[in-house]
Amino acid sequence: MAEVPEHLLKRAAERRAALQKKEGEGGGAAGEAAAPEGAPAAPAEPGGPSAEEVAASNAEAEQTGKIPSHLLARSAAAREKAQGGGEAGGGGGGTATATAPAATGAAARIATAAPGPGVVGPAGHTQRLLTVVKAGSIQDVKATPTDKVHVWPHLLVIEFVASLAMTAFLLVFSTFINAPLLGQANFNLTPNPSKAPWYFLGLQELLTMFHPMVAGVMIPGMGLVGLGAAGYIDKNPSNKPEDRKVAIALFTIFMMFWATLVIIGSFFRGEGFNFILPWRQGVHEIFDL
């Protein structure tokens, strides 16, 4: 436990000296002198606890964190005396002011206990009781979470490992799977149908449905602009799929739309780029054209 701040000790000593001065002026018992910092208070009344008892009470309070017993006894006696009417002309001599012990190891925070009814000091001052409170019971320290990481090495290392994995996959795939090419092109013979590579078949399929300006410029341009602006429109920082339902739905619709066009252009277009059913003409015949 931390020590009592010096300004609180000084304030308690000044308050104790002021109350003792008022008690002496009112004809009460002789006021006790203000105790130096770190020393236990002397008994305010004859017949009170001795210096040894006060020291033992302060030591026990320092270990347990409770109010010293001699202060509780003085407070109870003063309350009983005030409720019984007190002594005539006592000048407030029966009221004691209880302060916290200024001992090493006291808590850093001071709590004020509510006085009982009718317990007042000289000149109408309400009696206050100071106690020690363990600092651990009132502190709540929480670490501030952060959601930012450095590009290097956290991001770039992951991207580098992903590129190595993709390179290894392409190497193994190309080792076991051949990519046969057609025969040498004959400029005197145009193949029928004349199909673009599979990654352009979606655009070729759009040309059969819309004007070339719409199919070749407007629709692809809108798609590219939408994909580029997606990161600025959807600023959700979460990377959990359950939190990104809108983004996942839009990307799935885009991919399914393009995949459908590529599949139709690959398997459902025959001679003259006419629509056919692949299970009637045969898939191999389509690729052999």
SVG drawing of the C-alpha trace seen along z (x, -y; Angstrom):
<svg xmlns="http://www.w3.org/2000/svg" viewBox="-30 -31 40 67">
<polyline fill="none" stroke="black" stroke-width="0.4" points="0.0,0.0 1.2,-3.5 1.9,-6.3 -0.7,-9.0 0.1,-12.1 1.8,-14.9 -0.8,-17.5 -3.5,-15.3 -1.3,-14.8 -0.6,-18.5 -4.3,-19.3 -5.2,-16.8 -2.6,-18.3 -3.8,-21.8 -7.4,-20.8 -6.5,-19.0 -4.6,-22.0 -7.5,-24.3 -10.0,-22.1 -7.8,-21.8 -7.4,-25.6 -11.2,-26.0 -11.7,-23.4 -9.2,-25.3 -10.9,-28.6 -14.3,-27.1 -13.2,-26.0 -12.8,-22.4 -10.0,-20.1 -6.5,-21.2 -6.0,-20.9 -3.5,-18.4 -0.6,-19.8 -0.5,-19.0 1.4,-15.8 4.3,-15.8 3.9,-13.9 4.2,-10.2 3.5,-10.2 0.3,-8.9 -2.1,-11.3 -2.1,-11.6 -5.3,-10.8 -7.7,-13.8 -9.4,-12.9 -8.1,-11.8 -8.5,-8.1 -8.2,-7.5 -5.9,-4.9 -2.2,-5.1 0.5,-5.9 1.4,-2.2 -2.3,-1.2 -2.6,-4.0 0.6,-2.8 -0.5,0.9 -3.9,-0.1 -2.3,-2.1 0.0,0.8 -2.9,3.2 -4.9,0.8 -1.9,0.5 -1.8,4.3 -5.6,4.9 -6.5,1.7 -9.3,0.9 -10.0,-2.1 -7.9,-2.1 -9.8,-0.8 -9.0,-3.7 -10.5,-6.1 -13.7,-4.0 -13.9,-4.0 -13.5,-7.8 -16.1,-8.3 -18.6,-6.0 -18.0,-7.7 -18.5,-11.1 -21.7,-10.0 -23.2,-8.6 -22.3,-11.7 -23.9,-14.0 -27.0,-11.9 -27.3,-12.0 -27.2,-15.8 -23.6,-16.3 -22.2,-18.2 -23.3,-21.7 -20.6,-24.3 -18.4,-21.6 -17.5,-23.8 -17.5,-20.7 -14.9,-19.0 -16.6,-15.6 -16.4,-15.6 -13.3,-14.1 -12.0,-14.5 -10.8,-11.2 -8.2,-11.4 -6.4,-8.7 -3.0,-7.6 -0.1,-9.1 1.9,-5.9 4.1,-4.5 2.3,-2.2 -1.1,-3.9 -3.3,-3.9 -3.2,-6.8 -6.9,-7.4 -9.0,-8.7 -12.7,-8.0 -15.1,-10.1 -17.6,-8.1 -21.0,-9.6 -21.4,-10.8 -24.2,-9.7 -27.1,-12.0 -26.3,-14.7 -22.5,-14.1 -21.1,-17.6 -17.8,-19.2 -17.0,-22.7 -18.6,-25.6 -21.1,-23.3 -18.5,-21.5 -19.6,-18.0 -17.3,-15.2 -15.5,-13.4 -13.8,-10.0 -11.0,-9.2 -10.1,-5.7 -7.7,-3.9 -8.7,-2.1 -6.6,0.4 -5.6,-1.0 -6.1,2.3 -9.8,2.4 -10.6,-0.8 -8.2,-0.7 -9.4,0.7 -6.5,0.7 -7.3,2.1 -5.0,2.3 -6.0,0.3 -6.6,2.8 -5.1,2.0 -6.1,3.2 -3.1,2.0 0.0,3.9 3.1,2.9 3.3,3.7 6.7,5.2 7.1,7.9 3.5,8.8 1.8,8.2 4.7,8.7 5.8,12.0 2.3,13.4 2.1,12.2 5.6,13.7 4.6,17.1 1.4,17.0 3.3,16.3 5.7,19.2 2.8,21.5 1.1,20.5 4.3,20.9 4.8,24.4 1.2,25.3 1.6,24.1 4.9,26.0 3.3,29.2 0.2,28.7 2.1,27.9 4.2,31.0 1.3,33.5 -1.3,31.6 -0.5,30.8 -1.9,27.8 -2.3,29.0 -2.2,26.3 -4.1,26.4 -2.4,26.9 -0.6,24.1 -2.9,21.4 -4.0,21.3 -4.8,17.8 -6.9,19.3 -9.2,21.2 -11.1,19.4 -12.1,21.8 -15.8,22.1 -16.7,21.0 -13.9,18.5 -13.6,18.4 -11.5,16.1 -9.4,17.6 -11.5,18.7 -10.7,15.6 -12.2,13.4 -15.2,15.6 -17.3,13.7 -16.8,10.5 -17.4,12.4 -20.6,13.8 -21.8,10.2 -21.2,9.2 -23.9,11.6 -26.4,9.9 -25.6,6.2 -24.2,3.5 -20.4,3.5 -20.2,0.2 -22.3,1.6 -20.8,5.0 -17.1,4.0 -16.9,0.7 -19.8,-0.2 -20.4,3.1 -16.7,4.1 -15.9,0.5 -18.6,0.4 -17.4,3.7 -13.8,2.5 -14.8,-0.8 -17.1,0.9 -14.3,3.3 -11.8,0.5 -14.2,-1.6 -15.4,1.3 -12.6,0.7 -13.6,-2.9 -17.3,-2.2 -17.2,0.7 -14.9,-0.4 -15.8,2.4 -12.5,3.3 -13.6,6.8 -12.1,9.8 -14.7,12.3 -17.1,13.7 -20.1,13.3 -19.4,9.5 -18.9,9.0 -22.2,10.3 -22.7,7.5 -19.2,7.6 -19.3,11.3 -22.7,11.3 -21.6,8.6 -18.4,10.4 -20.2,13.8 -22.8,12.3 -20.0,10.8 -18.1,14.0 -21.1,16.1 -22.2,13.7 -18.8,13.9 -18.4,17.6 -21.8,18.2 -20.9,16.2 -17.6,18.2 -19.3,21.5 -21.9,20.6 -19.3,19.4 -17.1,22.5 -19.7,25.4 -22.9,23.9 -21.7,22.2 -21.2,24.2 -20.7,23.4 -21.5,19.8 -21.4,19.2 -24.9,20.5 -26.4,21.8 -26.2,25.6 -26.6,28.3 -23.2,29.9 -24.6,33.3 -26.0,33.6 -23.1,32.4 -20.4,33.5 -17.9,31.6 -14.9,33.0 -16.4,31.9 -16.7,28.4 -13.0,28.2 -12.0,29.9 -13.7,27.2"/>
</svg>
